[in-house]
Amino acid sequence: MSQKSYDAIVVGSGINALVAGAVLSKSGWKVLLCERNNVAGGAIRTEAATLPGFTHELLSSWHPLFVGGPAYAELAEELTKRGVIYKNTTSPTGVVCSAGTAILSTDPVETAKEMDRLGDGAAWSGMMQEFGAKIDLAFGLLGADFWRTNSLKLARTARKRFGNRGLVATGAELLEPAAPWLDRTFSSEVTKSLLAPWALHNGLGPDDAASAFITKVIGAAVAFGGMPVPVGGGIKLVEALIGIIKDAGGELLTSADVIKVTTSNGKATGVKLADGREFSATRSVLASVTPQALYQGLLSEEKIPTEITKSADSFRYGRAAIQIHLALSEPPQWKADSRLKDVAIVHILDGMNSLSESVNASNRGWLAKRPTIVVGQPTTVDPSRAPAGTSILWIQLQENPRKILGDLAGEINPGDGSWNEERLNKYADRVLAQVAEQIPNLFNAITAKIVLGPEQIEAMNKNLVGGDPYAGDCRVDQYAPWRPLSAATGHRTPIKNLWHIGASTHPGPGLGGGSGFLVAKRLTQKSFLERIRNR
């Protein structure tokens, strides 16, 4: 069978695959994207899923990591030309908990006033000042390619700035859980409840190692960068990135299920699809998949070093997600604090104790009695997402077991442990009742509803195994240099010219495109001799 040839083939079409393809294309590479689903975008799924005129992001929704990251910095001009318009808000996040409410603003003066009201003004100022002196290193750590010699510059900079003892102390700080840090730093339960849930957005709980660091990083990113979204939905970004690839001679194939990476003499040469088609890659293959999909699937016929296969076999997946999407006939009316109507993301929880309880219960297979609820209000940033006078809610739950063993509330029979329709809807009803405590007009305003459980989420994106939205447990032994593998190979694989990208790889999950960008820049960087010749 004749093979069509490309410079690079990318397996998948999520944010990392799209970013990699776009960066390679801008450097003159001819790229093929192979997506097993009938639509591109990975965890970006923009659909009028409830009623005409209501635009929902079924999975990922918010783009602060992308807009604040290096991929957007490089591609922004081209994306803008292609109609990608980002809107933002000065009220990116807030909380309503048993102890009260609070809002974090991108205006430092407003946030200072809010913290003063809570009695934590000095503590907040001190934290931001201290962390601000390290923020370049913090974001540099998350964006570093650990397995390149130039990443040593980050370590040298840190050592020069802090000294040997300070560097050791900073290492300990990186591993601290959020709960003791929050208890030590802040006096108000509201402040703690405002900040603590953000570790969930990186797959961590407040008692997990390194959750304090992640809380600081995400808190600072939101405080500085807000909560931007593309007008019209994430599909606009997907279409623009595909446009960059196609205009450079590349292609996108949907319903193209890659079942094998083809090789010759230990070198990746292309891919084979389930329908028998084969395509060749003259320079590189990039696989945006989980470690198990790569080594147990795409490379199952290859001889791989034992330490790599064992490491891939033991890769763990984290808690499952549930998404609830509501079309509302009117905007939500927040009972405790009317200011919350203008906030992009509001966390609803009882407090730090309920957060800790829910995470630990989920880790052991139990349903939360009072879960932490992420209530997204996309129309506060992009009103075009719903008809005038109406609204939508994007509700995410991150403390769910992949297999149900029990229920802390004693109301839902776990049965065989699966998220069948009955158990999923009963749990969704519990969640919406908790939301309605804060939004009294909720039930009267609901005109349409969609509930996506772990099984539906995995069906939408094969990388989200068991409904894990982060494509792998993000606790410290599966993070940074140990992501994707404890064998510590970074994005390289044992097969020459085959690269591993995606949320299962460093720098991990989140709609940022980090791994795709790192690998694409590595592939397009000119050698020392090329740089000399071009002078």
C-alpha positions as CSV (number, residue, x, y, z in Angstrom):
1,M,0.0,0.0,0.0
2,S,1.4,3.4,-0.9
3,Q,2.0,5.8,2.0
4,K,1.4,9.5,2.0
5,S,4.4,11.2,3.6
6,Y,4.6,14.1,6.1
7,D,7.4,15.7,8.1
8,A,5.6,14.9,11.4
9,I,2.5,13.0,12.4
10,V,0.7,13.8,15.6
11,V,-1.5,11.3,17.3
12,G,-4.5,13.1,18.8
13,S,-5.9,16.6,18.4
14,G,-6.1,18.0,21.9
15,I,-4.5,21.3,23.0
16,N,-1.0,19.8,23.1
17,A,-1.3,18.1,19.8
18,L,-2.7,21.3,18.2
19,V,0.0,23.5,19.6
20,A,2.7,21.2,18.6
21,G,1.3,21.0,15.1
22,A,0.9,24.7,14.8
23,V,4.5,25.5,16.0
24,L,6.0,22.9,13.7
25,S,3.9,24.2,10.8
26,K,5.1,27.7,11.4
27,S,8.6,26.4,11.1
28,G,7.9,24.9,7.7
29,W,7.0,21.3,8.6
30,K,4.2,19.5,6.9
31,V,2.1,18.0,9.7
32,L,-0.7,15.4,9.8
33,L,-3.0,15.2,12.8
34,C,-4.8,11.9,13.4
35,E,-7.9,12.1,15.6
36,R,-9.8,9.0,16.5
37,N,-13.0,11.0,17.3
38,N,-15.2,12.6,14.5
39,V,-14.3,16.0,15.8
40,A,-11.0,17.6,16.8
41,G,-10.1,19.3,20.0
42,G,-9.6,16.7,22.6
43,A,-11.0,18.0,25.9
44,I,-12.2,21.2,24.1
45,R,-15.7,20.3,23.1
46,T,-17.9,23.3,22.3
47,E,-21.5,22.4,21.4
48,A,-25.0,23.8,21.5
49,A,-25.7,20.7,23.7
50,T,-28.9,21.8,25.5
51,L,-30.9,24.2,23.5
52,P,-30.4,26.3,20.3
53,G,-28.4,29.5,21.1
54,F,-26.8,28.0,24.3
55,T,-23.1,27.4,23.7
56,H,-21.6,24.9,26.2
57,E,-18.0,23.8,26.8
58,L,-18.7,20.1,27.7
59,L,-15.2,19.5,29.2
60,S,-12.5,22.2,29.5
61,S,-13.7,25.7,29.5
62,W,-11.3,28.3,30.9
63,H,-8.0,29.4,29.2
64,P,-5.8,31.3,31.8
65,L,-2.9,28.7,31.4
66,F,-2.9,29.1,27.7
67,V,-3.2,32.9,27.5
68,G,-0.5,33.2,30.2
69,G,1.8,30.6,28.6
70,P,4.5,30.5,26.0
71,A,2.4,28.9,23.3
72,Y,0.0,31.8,23.1
73,A,2.8,34.3,23.3
74,E,4.3,32.7,20.1
75,L,1.0,32.1,18.3
76,A,-1.1,35.1,19.4
77,E,-0.6,37.3,16.3
78,E,-1.6,34.4,14.0
79,L,-4.5,33.4,16.2
80,T,-5.9,36.9,16.3
81,K,-5.7,37.1,12.5
82,R,-7.8,34.0,12.4
83,G,-10.5,35.5,14.6
84,V,-9.6,34.2,18.0
85,I,-10.7,37.0,20.4
86,Y,-10.2,36.6,24.2
87,K,-12.4,38.3,26.7
88,N,-11.5,38.5,30.4
89,T,-12.9,39.6,33.7
90,T,-11.7,41.5,36.8
91,S,-13.6,39.0,39.0
92,P,-12.1,35.6,38.0
93,T,-13.0,33.6,41.2
94,G,-14.9,33.7,44.4
95,V,-16.2,31.4,47.1
96,V,-19.3,30.9,49.2
97,C,-18.7,28.7,52.3
98,S,-20.3,28.3,55.8
99,A,-18.2,31.1,57.1
100,G,-19.0,33.7,54.4
101,T,-18.1,34.8,50.9
102,A,-15.1,36.4,49.2
103,I,-14.0,37.4,45.7
104,L,-10.5,37.5,44.3
105,S,-10.0,40.4,41.8
106,T,-7.4,41.0,39.2
107,D,-7.2,44.5,40.7
108,P,-4.8,44.2,43.6
109,V,-6.4,47.2,45.4
110,E,-9.8,45.5,45.4
111,T,-8.3,42.2,46.5
112,A,-6.4,44.0,49.3
113,K,-9.7,45.5,50.5
114,E,-11.4,42.1,50.4
115,M,-8.5,40.6,52.4
116,D,-8.6,43.4,54.9
117,R,-12.4,42.8,55.4
118,L,-11.6,39.2,56.1
119,G,-8.8,40.1,58.6
120,D,-6.1,38.7,56.3
121,G,-4.8,41.8,54.6
122,A,-1.3,41.7,56.0
123,A,-1.1,37.9,55.5
124,W,-2.2,38.2,51.9
125,S,0.2,41.0,51.2
126,G,3.1,39.1,52.8
127,M,2.3,36.0,50.8
128,M,2.1,37.8,47.5
129,Q,5.3,39.7,48.2
130,E,7.2,36.5,49.2
131,F,5.9,34.4,46.4
132,G,6.2,37.3,43.9
133,A,10.0,37.2,44.5
134,K,10.0,33.5,43.4
135,I,7.2,33.5,40.8
136,D,9.6,33.4,37.8
137,L,11.2,30.3,39.2
138,A,7.8,28.8,40.1
139,F,6.4,29.2,36.5
140,G,9.9,28.3,35.1
141,L,9.8,25.0,37.1
142,L,6.4,24.1,35.6
143,G,7.5,25.0,32.1
144,A,11.0,23.5,32.2
145,D,12.1,20.6,30.0
146,F,13.8,18.7,32.7
147,W,15.8,16.4,30.4
148,R,17.6,19.1,28.5
149,T,20.9,20.7,29.7
150,N,19.4,24.2,29.4
151,S,17.0,23.4,32.2
152,L,20.0,23.4,34.6
153,K,19.9,27.2,34.2
154,L,16.8,27.3,36.4
155,A,18.6,25.4,39.2
156,R,21.7,27.7,38.9
157,T,19.5,30.7,39.1
158,A,17.7,29.4,42.2
159,R,21.0,28.5,43.9
160,K,22.4,31.9,43.1
161,R,19.3,33.7,44.5
162,F,18.7,31.6,47.6
163,G,22.1,30.1,48.4
164,N,22.6,26.4,49.3
165,R,20.5,26.5,52.6
166,G,17.8,28.6,51.0
167,L,17.6,26.2,48.0
168,V,17.1,23.3,50.4
169,A,14.4,25.2,52.3
170,T,12.7,26.1,49.0
171,G,12.6,22.4,48.1
172,A,10.8,21.7,51.4
173,E,8.4,24.5,50.6
174,L,7.6,23.0,47.3
175,L,6.5,19.8,49.0
176,E,4.3,21.3,51.7
177,P,0.5,20.4,51.7
178,A,-1.9,23.2,51.3
179,A,-3.9,22.6,54.5
180,P,-1.0,23.3,57.0
181,W,0.2,26.2,54.9
182,L,-3.2,27.8,54.8
183,D,-3.8,27.3,58.6
184,R,-0.4,28.8,59.4
185,T,-0.7,31.8,57.0
186,F,-4.4,32.9,57.2
187,S,-6.8,33.4,60.1
188,S,-10.1,33.6,58.2
189,E,-11.9,30.3,57.2
190,V,-13.2,32.2,54.2
191,T,-9.7,33.0,52.9
192,K,-8.7,29.4,53.3
193,S,-11.9,28.3,51.5
194,L,-11.2,30.8,48.7
195,L,-7.8,29.4,48.0
196,A,-7.8,25.8,48.9
197,P,-10.1,24.4,46.2
198,W,-7.6,25.5,43.5
199,A,-5.4,22.6,44.2
200,L,-8.3,20.4,42.9
201,H,-7.8,21.9,39.5
202,N,-4.4,20.2,39.3
203,G,-5.7,16.9,40.7
204,L,-4.5,17.5,44.3
205,G,-6.3,17.6,47.6
206,P,-5.3,20.0,50.5
207,D,-3.5,17.2,52.3
208,D,-1.4,16.1,49.4
209,A,2.3,17.0,49.1
210,A,3.0,20.0,46.9
211,S,-0.6,21.2,47.0
212,A,0.5,24.4,48.7
213,F,2.8,25.2,45.8
214,I,0.1,24.5,43.3
215,T,-2.4,26.6,45.2
216,K,0.0,29.6,45.2
217,V,0.8,29.2,41.5
218,I,-2.8,28.9,40.4
219,G,-3.9,31.7,42.8
220,A,-1.2,34.0,41.5
221,A,-2.0,33.1,37.9
222,V,-5.7,33.9,38.4
223,A,-5.0,37.1,40.4
224,F,-2.7,38.4,37.7
225,G,-4.3,36.9,34.6
226,G,-8.0,36.6,35.3
227,M,-10.1,34.0,33.6
228,P,-10.0,34.5,29.9
229,V,-12.2,32.7,27.4
230,P,-12.4,32.9,23.6
231,V,-15.5,34.5,22.3
232,G,-17.8,31.8,20.9
233,G,-16.0,29.0,22.7
234,G,-12.9,26.9,22.6
235,I,-13.8,25.7,19.2
236,K,-12.6,29.0,17.8
237,L,-9.1,28.3,19.1
238,V,-9.2,24.7,17.8
239,E,-10.3,25.9,14.3
240,A,-7.6,28.6,14.2
241,L,-4.8,26.1,15.2
242,I,-6.0,23.7,12.6
243,G,-6.0,26.5,10.1
244,I,-2.3,27.3,10.8
245,I,-1.5,23.6,10.1
246,K,-3.5,23.3,6.9
247,D,-2.2,26.6,5.5
248,A,1.3,25.2,5.8
249,G,0.3,22.1,3.8
250,G,-0.7,19.9,6.7
251,E,-3.9,17.9,7.2
252,L,-6.3,16.8,9.9
253,L,-7.9,13.4,9.7
254,T,-10.9,12.7,12.0
255,S,-12.3,9.2,12.7
256,A,-8.7,8.2,12.2
257,D,-7.9,5.7,15.0
258,V,-4.1,5.1,15.2
259,I,-3.4,1.6,16.3
260,K,0.3,1.4,15.7
261,V,3.4,3.5,15.4
262,T,5.4,1.9,12.6
263,T,9.1,1.6,13.0
264,S,12.3,0.6,11.2
265,N,15.6,-0.2,13.0
266,G,14.4,1.3,16.2
267,K,13.2,4.5,14.6
268,A,9.6,5.8,14.2
269,T,8.6,6.0,10.6
270,G,4.8,6.6,10.7
271,V,1.5,5.3,11.9
272,K,-1.1,2.7,10.9
273,L,-4.8,3.3,11.3
274,A,-7.5,0.8,12.4
275,D,-8.9,1.0,8.8
276,G,-5.6,-0.2,7.4
277,R,-4.3,3.1,6.1
278,E,-0.7,3.9,6.7
279,F,1.1,7.3,6.7
280,S,4.8,7.9,6.9
281,A,6.7,10.6,8.9
282,T,10.2,11.5,7.7
283,R,11.2,13.5,10.8
284,S,9.0,12.8,13.9
285,V,5.9,11.1,15.4
286,L,4.3,12.8,18.4
287,A,1.8,10.8,20.5
288,S,-0.6,12.7,22.7
289,V,-1.8,9.6,24.6
290,T,-1.5,8.0,28.0
291,P,1.6,5.9,28.9
292,Q,-0.4,2.7,28.8
293,A,-2.0,3.6,25.4
294,L,1.5,4.2,24.1
295,Y,3.5,1.3,25.4
296,Q,0.7,-1.3,25.7
297,G,-1.0,-0.2,22.5
298,L,0.9,1.8,19.9
299,L,4.2,0.1,20.7
300,S,2.9,-3.3,21.8
301,E,5.0,-5.1,19.1
302,E,8.2,-3.3,19.9
303,K,11.0,-4.4,22.3
304,I,10.9,-1.8,25.0
305,P,13.3,-1.7,28.0
306,T,11.7,-3.5,31.0
307,E,12.0,-0.5,33.3
308,I,10.0,1.6,30.8
309,T,7.2,-1.0,30.4
310,K,7.0,-1.6,34.2
311,S,6.8,2.1,34.8
312,A,4.0,2.5,32.2
313,D,2.1,-0.5,33.6
314,S,2.1,1.1,37.1
315,F,0.9,4.5,35.9
316,R,-2.1,5.5,38.1
317,Y,-5.2,7.5,37.2
318,G,-6.8,10.0,39.6
319,R,-10.2,10.8,40.8
320,A,-13.1,11.0,38.3
321,A,-14.8,14.2,37.1
322,I,-18.5,14.9,36.6
323,Q,-19.8,17.8,34.5
324,I,-23.3,19.3,34.8
325,H,-24.4,21.8,32.1
326,L,-27.5,23.9,32.7
327,A,-29.4,26.3,30.4
328,L,-31.2,28.9,32.5
329,S,-34.1,31.2,31.6
330,E,-32.5,33.9,33.7
331,P,-29.2,34.7,35.4
332,P,-28.5,33.0,38.7
333,Q,-29.4,35.1,41.8
334,W,-26.8,34.5,44.5
335,K,-28.3,34.7,48.0
336,A,-25.3,35.3,50.2
337,D,-23.5,37.9,48.1
338,S,-25.0,39.5,45.0
339,R,-21.4,40.3,43.7
340,L,-21.0,36.6,42.9
341,K,-23.2,37.1,39.8
342,D,-20.3,38.7,38.1
343,V,-17.7,36.1,39.0
344,A,-16.4,33.6,36.4
345,I,-15.8,30.7,38.8
346,V,-17.4,30.3,42.2
347,H,-16.5,27.4,44.5
348,I,-19.2,26.2,46.8
349,L,-18.1,24.3,49.9
350,D,-18.7,24.1,53.6
351,G,-15.0,24.8,54.4
352,M,-11.5,23.3,54.6
353,N,-12.7,20.3,56.6
354,S,-15.4,19.3,54.0
355,L,-12.9,19.7,51.2
356,S,-10.4,17.4,52.9
357,E,-13.1,14.9,53.8
358,S,-14.5,14.8,50.3
359,V,-11.1,14.3,48.6
360,N,-10.0,11.6,51.0
361,A,-13.4,9.8,50.8
362,S,-13.2,9.8,47.0
363,N,-9.6,8.5,47.1
364,R,-11.1,5.5,49.0
365,G,-14.1,5.0,46.7
366,W,-16.8,6.9,48.6
367,L,-19.2,9.6,47.5
368,A,-19.0,12.9,49.2
369,K,-21.8,14.0,51.5
370,R,-21.1,17.7,50.8
371,P,-18.8,18.0,47.8
372,T,-16.8,20.9,46.6
373,I,-18.7,22.4,43.7
374,V,-17.1,24.4,40.9
375,V,-19.8,26.7,39.4
376,G,-18.6,28.3,36.2
377,Q,-20.6,31.3,34.8
378,P,-19.2,31.6,31.2
379,T,-21.7,34.3,30.3
380,T,-20.2,36.7,32.8
381,V,-17.2,36.8,30.5
382,D,-18.7,36.0,27.1
383,P,-22.4,37.0,26.9
384,S,-22.7,35.5,23.4
385,R,-22.8,32.0,25.0
386,A,-26.5,32.4,25.7
387,P,-29.5,34.4,24.4
388,A,-30.1,37.8,25.9
389,G,-31.6,37.6,29.4
390,T,-30.7,34.0,29.9
391,S,-27.6,32.2,31.2
392,I,-25.7,29.0,31.4
393,L,-23.9,27.3,34.2
394,W,-20.8,25.0,33.8
395,I,-20.6,22.8,36.9
396,Q,-17.6,20.6,37.6
397,L,-17.1,18.1,40.4
398,Q,-13.6,16.8,41.0
399,E,-14.0,14.6,44.1
400,N,-15.5,11.5,42.6
401,P,-14.3,7.9,42.8
402,R,-13.9,6.1,39.6
403,K,-15.5,3.1,41.2
404,I,-18.2,3.7,43.9
405,L,-17.7,1.6,47.1
406,G,-20.0,3.6,49.4
407,D,-21.8,6.9,50.1
408,L,-20.9,9.1,53.1
409,A,-24.6,10.4,53.1
410,G,-25.9,6.8,53.1
411,E,-28.4,7.6,50.4
412,I,-27.0,6.0,47.2
413,N,-26.5,2.2,47.0
414,P,-23.1,1.6,45.3
415,G,-24.3,-1.6,43.7
416,D,-21.7,-2.9,41.3
417,G,-19.7,0.3,41.8
418,S,-20.4,1.7,38.3
419,W,-21.6,5.1,37.5
420,N,-24.9,3.9,35.9
421,E,-27.6,6.4,35.0
422,E,-29.5,6.0,38.3
423,R,-26.5,6.6,40.6
424,L,-25.2,9.5,38.4
425,N,-28.5,11.3,38.4
426,K,-29.0,10.8,42.1
427,Y,-25.6,12.3,42.9
428,A,-26.3,15.2,40.4
429,D,-29.5,15.9,42.3
430,R,-27.6,16.1,45.5
431,V,-25.1,18.5,44.0
432,L,-27.8,20.8,42.5
433,A,-29.7,20.9,45.8
434,Q,-26.5,22.1,47.4
435,V,-26.1,24.7,44.7
436,A,-29.7,25.8,45.1
437,E,-29.0,26.6,48.7
438,Q,-26.9,29.5,47.4
439,I,-28.9,30.2,44.2
440,P,-32.6,30.1,45.2
441,N,-33.9,30.7,41.7
442,L,-31.9,27.7,40.3
443,F,-34.6,25.1,39.8
444,N,-37.2,27.5,38.5
445,A,-34.7,28.8,36.0
446,I,-33.4,25.5,34.6
447,T,-34.7,24.9,31.1
448,A,-32.4,22.1,30.1
449,K,-29.7,20.0,31.8
450,I,-27.0,17.6,30.8
451,V,-25.0,15.4,33.2
452,L,-21.8,13.8,32.1
453,G,-20.4,11.1,34.3
454,P,-17.0,9.4,34.3
455,E,-18.1,6.9,31.6
456,Q,-19.4,9.6,29.3
457,I,-16.2,11.7,29.8
458,E,-13.9,8.8,29.0
459,A,-16.0,8.0,25.9
460,M,-15.5,11.6,24.8
461,N,-11.7,11.5,25.3
462,K,-9.9,8.2,25.5
463,N,-7.1,9.8,27.5
464,L,-9.4,10.6,30.4
465,V,-9.3,7.1,31.7
466,G,-12.2,6.4,34.2
467,G,-13.2,10.0,33.9
468,D,-9.9,11.3,35.3
469,P,-9.8,14.8,33.7
470,Y,-6.1,15.1,34.3
471,A,-5.1,11.9,32.4
472,G,-3.2,10.6,35.4
473,D,-2.9,11.0,39.1
474,C,-1.0,14.3,39.8
475,R,0.4,13.5,43.2
476,V,4.1,14.2,43.6
477,D,5.4,10.7,42.5
478,Q,3.7,11.2,39.1
479,Y,4.6,14.8,38.6
480,A,7.4,17.0,37.3
481,P,10.4,14.8,36.5
482,W,8.4,11.7,37.2
483,R,5.7,12.4,34.7
484,P,4.8,10.4,32.6
485,L,7.1,7.7,34.0
486,S,8.9,6.9,37.3
487,A,11.6,5.7,34.9
488,A,12.1,9.4,34.2
489,T,12.4,9.7,30.4
490,G,10.7,13.0,29.9
491,H,9.1,13.4,26.4
492,R,11.6,11.1,24.8
493,T,10.8,7.5,24.2
494,P,13.0,4.5,23.6
495,I,12.0,4.7,19.9
496,K,14.1,7.3,18.0
497,N,12.0,10.2,16.6
498,L,8.9,9.2,18.7
499,W,7.9,11.8,21.3
500,H,5.3,11.5,24.1
501,I,3.1,14.6,24.7
502,G,-0.2,15.3,26.3
503,A,-1.7,15.8,29.8
504,S,-0.1,12.5,31.0
505,T,3.4,14.1,30.4
506,H,5.2,17.1,31.9
507,P,4.1,19.9,32.7
508,G,0.9,17.9,33.2
509,P,-2.8,18.7,32.7
510,G,-4.5,22.0,32.1
511,L,-5.5,23.8,29.0
512,G,-2.0,25.3,28.3
513,G,-0.4,23.2,25.5
514,G,2.9,23.0,27.5
515,S,4.1,19.6,26.5
516,G,3.3,20.1,22.8
517,F,5.1,23.5,22.8
518,L,8.2,22.1,24.6
519,V,8.6,19.2,22.1
520,A,7.9,21.3,19.0
521,K,10.4,24.0,20.1
522,R,12.9,21.2,20.7
523,L,12.4,19.7,17.3
524,T,12.6,23.1,15.5
525,Q,15.6,24.5,17.4
526,K,18.6,24.9,15.1
527,S,21.7,23.0,15.9
528,F,24.9,24.8,16.9
529,L,26.4,24.3,13.4
530,E,23.2,25.6,11.8
531,R,23.3,28.7,13.9
532,I,26.9,29.4,13.0
533,R,26.2,28.9,9.3
534,N,23.2,31.4,9.4
535,R,25.2,34.2,11.0
